[in-house]
């Protein structure tokens, strides 16, 4: 996957405009926009458009099983997979686990993950411990758990003879991912640490420097932009500014 491609696109969920641009309007039109965005970030690489669909969404209510999360219907995932495939892009299935076990949520998506153009994005700020409620505090993961997910995906890649599969984890603060040194790259899996967080260009650069400090070997980088929130009282960073970050982000996602 790297350094051949640079990934760029949108995230979201239909019917939930607050969760990202992908959830607004016609998915086919959003995919066409994502393709244009990918080209604007190519910078000498092949652009690869990405649709990051929320497949597991954290909720403030416990729900019937007490897991504080809901799963996106298969019909919706199928629709977006078809759209991504028509654009020769990637579908990333985003997981906000609530109190559910992350690996269980990944395994629940196995029927999609055996496809060559489907990967995983984790949102550990929504990974709650016992007694914690999504939205009240930041969640947490660690390098050991991320390695378990990568190992599972690696097994699928080997079993089904798939191309390298992306595993993104979004990180909004240093506290959200512990024991990063325990993260172990796995065959057939491209690990991508995506710097999250809302703010002005200056604030976002500061967050970036904190999050990419002492990156483990084999870990690629990503960067998240917010169309509305970043522009409140400031402005959205331009592609050339994002590409000026070091190390250069290899995945750029707009919410």
C-alpha positions in Angstrom: 0.0 0.0 0.0 2.8 2.5 0.9 4.6 4.3 -0.6 2.6 3.5 -3.7 -0.7 5.2 -2.6 -1.8 8.2 -0.7 -5.3 7.6 0.9 -7.8 10.5 1.3 -11.5 10.8 1.7 -14.5 11.3 3.9 -16.1 9.6 7.0 -19.6 9.5 8.2 -22.9 7.6 8.4 -26.1 8.2 6.5 -28.7 10.2 8.4 -26.2 11.5 10.8 -24.7 14.7 9.3 -22.9 15.6 12.5 -20.7 12.5 12.2 -19.2 13.5 8.9 -19.5 14.5 5.3 -20.0 11.0 4.0 -23.4 10.9 5.8 -24.8 13.8 3.8 -26.5 13.7 0.4 -26.0 11.0 -2.3 -23.2 8.5 -1.5 -22.3 8.4 -5.2 -21.7 12.2 -5.2 -19.8 12.0 -2.0 -17.6 9.3 -3.5 -16.9 11.4 -6.6 -15.9 14.3 -4.3 -13.6 11.9 -2.3 -11.9 11.0 -5.5 -11.2 14.7 -6.3 -9.9 15.1 -2.7 -7.6 12.1 -3.1 -6.1 13.7 -6.3 -5.5 16.9 -4.4 -3.3 15.1 -1.9 -1.5 12.7 -4.3 1.8 14.6 -4.4 3.6 12.1 -6.6 1.7 9.0 -5.4 -1.3 7.2 -6.8 -4.5 8.7 -5.2 -6.7 6.2 -3.5 -10.2 7.5 -2.5 -11.5 6.3 0.9 -15.0 6.1 2.3 -14.8 5.6 6.0 -18.2 4.4 7.1 -19.1 4.2 10.8 -20.0 0.5 11.2 -20.2 0.5 15.0 -21.4 3.7 16.6 -21.0 4.6 20.3 -24.2 5.6 22.1 -24.9 7.5 25.3 -27.6 4.9 26.2 -26.7 1.3 27.2 -29.0 -0.4 24.7 -30.5 -3.9 25.1 -27.1 -5.6 25.6 -25.6 -2.9 27.8 -22.7 -2.3 25.3 -23.4 1.4 24.6 -23.1 0.9 20.9 -25.1 0.1 17.8 -24.2 -1.6 14.6 -24.8 -0.3 11.1 -27.2 -2.5 9.1 -25.6 -4.8 6.5 -27.6 -3.2 3.7 -25.9 0.1 4.4 -22.4 -1.4 4.4 -23.2 -3.2 1.2 -24.4 0.0 -0.4 -21.2 1.9 0.5 -19.0 -1.0 -0.5 -20.5 -1.0 -3.9 -20.0 2.7 -4.2 -16.4 2.5 -3.1 -15.7 -0.4 -5.5 -17.2 1.6 -8.4 -14.6 4.3 -7.7 -11.8 1.8 -7.3 -11.4 3.1 -3.8 -11.3 1.7 -0.3 -14.1 1.2 2.2 -12.9 1.6 5.8 -15.2 0.3 8.5 -15.0 2.6 11.5 -15.6 1.1 15.0 -16.6 3.1 18.0 -17.0 0.2 20.4 -18.6 1.8 23.5 -18.3 -1.0 26.1 -18.2 -3.8 23.5 -14.9 -5.7 23.0 -13.1 -4.2 20.0 -12.0 -7.5 18.6 -15.6 -8.8 18.8 -16.7 -5.8 16.8 -14.0 -6.4 14.2 -14.9 -10.1 14.0 -18.6 -9.2 13.5 -17.5 -7.5 10.2 -15.6 -10.6 8.9 -17.9 -11.0 5.9 -16.8 -7.6 4.6 -13.2 -7.8 5.7 -12.6 -10.8 3.4 -13.0 -8.4 0.5 -9.7 -7.0 -0.9 -11.0 -3.4 -0.8 -12.2 -3.2 2.8 -10.2 -2.2 5.9 -10.7 -1.2 9.5 -10.6 2.2 11.3 -10.7 2.2 15.1 -11.9 5.2 17.2 -10.5 4.4 20.7 -11.7 7.6 22.2 -15.1 5.9 22.2 -13.8 2.7 23.8 -15.2 2.7 27.3 -14.2 0.8 30.4 -16.6 -0.5 33.0 -18.7 2.3 34.4 -17.8 4.7 31.7 -20.3 6.3 29.2 -19.4 7.5 25.7 -19.2 11.3 25.6 -18.5 11.7 29.3 -14.8 11.0 29.0 -12.2 9.9 26.5 -11.9 6.1 26.0 -8.6 4.2 25.8 -6.8 1.4 24.0 -3.2 0.2 24.0 -0.6 -1.3 21.8 -1.4 -4.9 22.9 -5.0 -4.6 21.8 -4.2 -2.9 18.5 -1.7 -5.8 17.9 -4.5 -8.3 18.5 -6.7 -6.6 15.9 -3.8 -6.4 13.4 -3.0 -10.1 14.0 -6.6 -11.0 13.2 -6.6 -9.0 10.0 -3.3 -10.6 9.1 -4.9 -14.0 9.4 -7.7 -13.0 7.0 -5.2 -11.6 4.5 -3.2 -14.9 4.5 -6.3 -17.2 4.5 -7.9 -15.4 1.6 -4.8 -14.3 -0.3 -5.7 -10.6 0.0 -3.6 -7.5 -0.7 -2.3 -5.5 2.2 -5.1 -4.3 4.4 -5.2 -0.9 6.2 -5.8 -0.7 10.0 -6.2 2.9 11.1 -6.5 4.1 14.6 -7.6 7.7 15.3 -5.9 9.4 18.2 -7.2 12.6 19.7 -4.9 12.8 22.7 -1.8 11.0 24.0 -3.9 9.4 26.8 -6.1 7.6 24.3 -3.4 5.1 23.2 -1.2 3.6 25.9 1.8 1.4 25.6 2.3 2.3 22.0 5.7 0.5 22.1 3.8 -2.8 22.5 2.4 -2.3 19.0 3.7 -5.0 16.6 3.3 -4.7 12.8 1.8 -7.8 11.3 2.3 -9.3 7.8 -0.2 -8.0 5.3 -1.5 -5.1 7.5 -0.6 -1.4 7.0 -0.9 0.2 10.5 -1.9 3.9 10.3 -1.9 6.3 13.3 -4.3 9.2 12.4 -3.9 12.4 14.4 -7.4 13.6 15.4 -8.4 16.8 17.1 -10.2 20.0 16.2 -8.6 23.5 16.0 -6.7 26.1 14.1 -3.8 25.2 11.9 -1.4 26.1 14.7 -3.2 23.9 17.3 -3.4 21.0 14.9 0.3 21.2 14.1 1.0 21.1 17.9 -1.2 18.0 18.3 0.6 16.5 15.4 4.0 17.0 16.9 2.9 15.4 20.1 1.3 12.4 18.5 4.1 11.6 16.0 6.9 11.9 18.5 8.8 8.6 18.8 6.7 6.7 16.3 7.3 2.9 16.5 8.9 1.3 13.4 6.4 0.3 10.8 3.7 2.8 11.8 2.4 5.1 9.1 0.7 8.4 9.7 -2.7 10.0 9.0 -4.3 13.3 9.6 -7.9 14.3 10.3 -9.6 17.5 9.2 -13.0 18.9 10.2 -14.9 21.0 7.6 -16.9 23.0 10.1 -15.3 22.7 13.5 -11.7 23.5 12.3 -13.1 26.6 10.5 -14.9 28.0 13.5 -12.9 31.1 14.5 -10.1 30.0 12.3 -9.7 28.2 8.9 -9.3 24.8 7.4 -5.8 23.7 6.5 -5.0 23.5 2.8 -3.7 20.3 1.2 -0.2 21.9 0.8 -0.1 22.7 4.5 -1.1 19.1 5.4 1.5 17.7 3.1 4.2 20.0 4.7 3.8 18.1 8.0 6.6 15.7 8.8 6.4 12.8 8.6 4.1 13.4 5.6 0.6 12.0 6.3 -0.3 9.0 4.2 -4.0 9.1 4.9 -6.0 12.3 5.1 -9.6 12.1 6.3 -12.3 14.8 6.3 -15.2 14.8 8.8 
